[in-house]
Amino acid sequence: MLQVTQTSQCTVFTCSYVNDKSATVCLTCRSCLSNSPFFMHRVFISNLQKEIEKQTGYRSSRKRRSESQYDYEVYHTLEEIQSWMFVINRTHPDLVDMFSIGKSYEGKPLYVLQLGKRSRPHKKAVWIDCGVHAREWIGPAFCQWFVKEAINSYQYDSVMRRLLNQLNFYVMPVFNVDGYQFSWTTDRFWRKTRSKNHKFHCRGVDANRNWKVKWCDEGASFHPCDDTYCGPFPESEPEVKAVAKFLRKHKKRIKAYISIHAYAQMLLYPYSYKYATIPNFDCVESAAHNAVTALYSAYGVKYRYGPASTTLYVSSGSSIDWAYRNGIPYAFAFELRDTGHFGFLLPESLINPTCTETMRAVKAIALGLLKKCETDRSRFPYI
């Protein structure tokens, strides 16, 4: 039986195996174990295997054949998500355009959906990616929810209509396609990509430590077996390289970068790699405040917000720091529900409320882009 316990400093998953395969799900905080011979703990999930099977097991009730039957309140496999993307693209040609920006390490296409009314050329744009870390399944669930809500509410929601008329949204439901598939088939708690390392048997790179900004400094690891392994060099991962290339190409139009993660209930912005204030802090802080206020209005769920380095922890080579450094003035990383009880195994019953409240936050950020916020442009975006 697998168990989840929590100490005063961290969450600890006891070592075991998933579905009789040799895939470990041991996620321990070494300082917790090494600094004290004993520590207080309590059990959060008494049978982790059972919780995993609830989300990965076959359910005849899962609807996947058509858009009208697609169930947005369950987690979907990569195959299901990509099939859904094709359906959305085919059935909404006036609002949706689907394209690939490259291929993953294992050769899977990296699909992106562009949402927006073709009303004018050179519109401002927002980038949203989900599933950078494979085990954070609520991320891809939100990206699908966002697309569904944007399309379905266009006719009757004046705010959404205004957003899609004046902005383009680039939505990447699954960034780390190889890792996400692996988290379904083999190891539910897999985090990294699936690239091979020629010197070690360990596979994968942390796709949020692989960006070319203070690469492999504090908060990242040079060891291929660590979950925060930064890779052999910046943009070594084809997934990161493909997204970075696309963002560079369109950076004049992309005004906001949003990356969806889990879990912690936080809204983070640069800097991740150092304790310093960004040049346009007032504008970004105001946008973050408006976003978490909008989120709170749904169900009263509280999010902390602030610079990633001080609000969460210091990390180098992150996507939000890279986006900011490359001229995207609003770069955010959401850490969705919860704060540790279910962790990466957020129940499907919480998909709806989590996505509903996050939708309000993302809409608030997007609306802010339609207004002018004064900042010291002589200093932006230097880091």
Backbone hydrogen bonds, N-H to C=O, Kabsch-Sander energy under -0.5 kcal/mol:
donor,donor_aa,acceptor,acceptor_aa,energy
4,V,45,I,-1.8
5,T,12,V,-2.4
6,Q,42,R,-1.6
7,T,10,C,-2.8
12,V,5,T,-2.8
13,F,27,L,-0.7
14,T,3,Q,-2.0
14,T,12,V,-0.6
18,V,21,K,-0.6
18,V,23,A,-0.7
19,N,17,Y,-0.5
21,K,18,V,-2.3
23,A,21,K,-2.4
24,T,22,S,-0.6
25,V,16,S,-0.7
27,L,13,F,-0.6
27,L,25,V,-0.8
30,R,28,T,-0.8
32,C,29,C,-1.2
33,L,29,C,-1.2
34,S,30,R,-2.7
35,N,31,S,-1.9
42,R,6,Q,-0.9
44,F,4,V,-2.6
45,I,4,V,-0.9
48,L,2,L,-2.5
51,E,47,N,-1.4
52,I,48,L,-2.3
53,E,49,Q,-2.4
54,K,50,K,-1.4
55,Q,51,E,-0.9
55,Q,52,I,-0.9
56,T,52,I,-1.6
57,G,53,E,-2.1
62,R,59,R,-1.8
64,R,62,R,-0.5
70,Y,66,S,-1.0
70,Y,67,E,-0.7
71,D,63,K,-1.6
72,Y,70,Y,-0.8
74,V,71,D,-0.7
81,I,77,T,-2.4
82,Q,78,L,-2.7
83,S,79,E,-2.2
84,W,80,E,-2.4
85,M,81,I,-2.1
86,F,82,Q,-1.7
87,V,83,S,-1.8
88,I,84,W,-2.7
89,N,85,M,-2.4
90,R,86,F,-2.1
91,T,87,V,-2.5
92,H,88,I,-1.2
95,L,92,H,-1.3
96,V,92,H,-2.5
97,D,114,Q,-1.8
99,F,112,V,-2.3
101,I,110,L,-2.5
104,S,108,K,-2.8
107,G,104,S,-1.5
110,L,102,G,-2.5
111,Y,109,P,-0.9
112,V,99,F,-2.9
113,L,171,V,-2.9
114,Q,97,D,-3.3
114,Q,112,V,-0.5
115,L,113,L,-0.6
115,L,169,F,-3.1
116,G,95,L,-2.1
117,K,164,L,-2.9
118,R,94,D,-0.7
119,S,117,K,-2.6
120,R,117,K,-0.5
124,K,166,Q,-0.6
125,A,253,R,-2.6
126,V,168,N,-2.5
127,W,256,A,-2.7
128,I,170,Y,-3.2
129,D,258,I,-2.3
130,C,172,M,-2.3
131,G,260,I,-0.7
132,V,260,I,-0.5
134,A,132,V,-0.6
134,A,191,R,-1.6
135,R,190,W,-1.1
136,E,133,H,-1.8
137,W,135,R,-1.8
139,G,136,E,-1.8
141,A,137,W,-1.6
142,F,138,I,-2.0
143,C,139,G,-2.2
144,Q,140,P,-2.1
145,W,141,A,-1.9
146,F,142,F,-3.2
147,V,143,C,-2.0
148,K,144,Q,-2.5
149,E,145,W,-2.8
150,A,146,F,-2.6
151,I,147,V,-2.3
152,N,148,K,-2.7
153,S,149,E,-2.1
154,Y,151,I,-0.7
157,D,153,S,-2.9
158,S,156,Y,-0.8
161,R,157,D,-2.5
162,R,158,S,-2.1
163,L,159,V,-2.3
164,L,160,M,-2.7
165,N,161,R,-1.8
166,Q,162,R,-2.0
167,L,163,L,-2.3
168,N,124,K,-2.0
169,F,115,L,-2.8
170,Y,126,V,-3.2
170,Y,168,N,-0.5
171,V,113,L,-3.2
171,V,169,F,-0.7
172,M,128,I,-2.9
172,M,170,Y,-0.5
175,F,130,C,-2.6
176,N,131,G,-2.1
177,V,175,F,-1.4
180,Y,176,N,-2.5
181,Q,177,V,-2.1
182,F,178,D,-2.1
183,S,179,G,-2.0
184,W,180,Y,-0.8
184,W,181,Q,-0.8
185,T,181,Q,-2.1
186,T,182,F,-2.8
187,D,182,F,-1.8
190,W,187,D,-1.9
193,T,205,V,-2.0
204,G,195,S,-3.3
206,D,229,Y,-2.6
207,A,205,V,-0.7
209,R,206,D,-1.9
211,W,317,G,-2.1
213,V,211,W,-2.2
216,C,209,R,-0.5
217,D,214,K,-1.2
220,A,217,D,-1.4
221,S,228,T,-2.4
226,D,223,H,-2.0
229,Y,226,D,-1.5
230,C,221,S,-2.7
235,E,210,N,-3.4
236,S,233,F,-1.5
241,K,237,E,-2.7
242,A,238,P,-2.2
243,V,239,E,-1.9
244,A,240,V,-2.8
245,K,241,K,-2.3
246,F,242,A,-2.0
247,L,243,V,-2.8
248,R,244,A,-2.4
249,K,245,K,-2.1
250,H,246,F,-1.6
251,K,248,R,-1.0
253,R,250,H,-1.5
254,I,250,H,-2.2
255,K,125,A,-2.6
255,K,253,R,-0.7
256,A,125,A,-1.1
257,Y,330,Y,-3.1
258,I,127,W,-2.6
259,S,332,F,-2.3
260,I,129,D,-2.8
261,H,259,S,-0.6
261,H,334,F,-2.9
263,Y,336,L,-0.6
264,A,336,L,-1.9
264,A,338,D,-0.7
265,Q,335,E,-0.8
265,Q,336,L,-1.3
266,M,335,E,-1.8
267,L,304,R,-2.2
268,L,333,A,-2.9
269,Y,306,G,-1.4
276,A,274,K,-1.3
281,F,278,I,-1.5
284,V,280,N,-2.2
285,E,281,F,-3.4
286,S,282,D,-1.9
287,A,283,C,-2.1
288,A,284,V,-2.5
289,H,285,E,-2.5
290,N,286,S,-2.4
291,A,287,A,-1.9
292,V,288,A,-2.6
293,T,289,H,-2.0
294,A,290,N,-2.1
295,L,291,A,-2.4
296,Y,292,V,-2.4
297,S,293,T,-1.4
298,A,295,L,-1.4
299,Y,295,L,-0.8
300,G,296,Y,-2.4
304,R,265,Q,-1.9
306,G,267,L,-1.7
308,A,269,Y,-2.7
309,S,271,Y,-2.3
310,T,307,P,-0.5
311,T,307,P,-2.6
312,L,308,A,-2.3
313,Y,308,A,-1.2
315,S,272,S,-1.9
316,S,218,E,-0.7
317,G,213,V,-1.8
322,W,318,S,-1.8
323,A,319,S,-2.9
324,Y,320,I,-2.2
325,R,321,D,-2.5
326,N,322,W,-1.8
327,G,324,Y,-1.6
328,I,323,A,-2.3
330,Y,255,K,-1.3
331,A,329,P,-0.6
332,F,257,Y,-3.3
333,A,268,L,-2.4
334,F,259,S,-2.5
335,E,266,M,-3.0
336,L,261,H,-2.8
336,L,334,F,-0.6
345,L,342,F,-2.1
346,L,343,G,-0.6
350,L,347,P,-1.9
351,I,348,E,-1.4
352,N,348,E,-0.5
354,T,350,L,-2.0
355,C,351,I,-2.8
356,T,352,N,-2.7
357,E,353,P,-2.2
358,T,354,T,-1.8
359,M,355,C,-2.3
360,R,356,T,-1.3
361,A,357,E,-1.5
362,V,358,T,-2.6
363,K,359,M,-2.4
364,A,360,R,-1.8
365,I,361,A,-2.0
366,A,362,V,-2.5
367,L,363,K,-2.7
368,G,364,A,-1.7
369,L,365,I,-0.9
369,L,366,A,-0.8
370,L,366,A,-0.5
370,L,367,L,-1.4
371,K,368,G,-1.3
377,R,375,T,-1.7
379,R,376,D,-1.7
380,F,376,D,-0.8
382,Y,379,R,-1.2
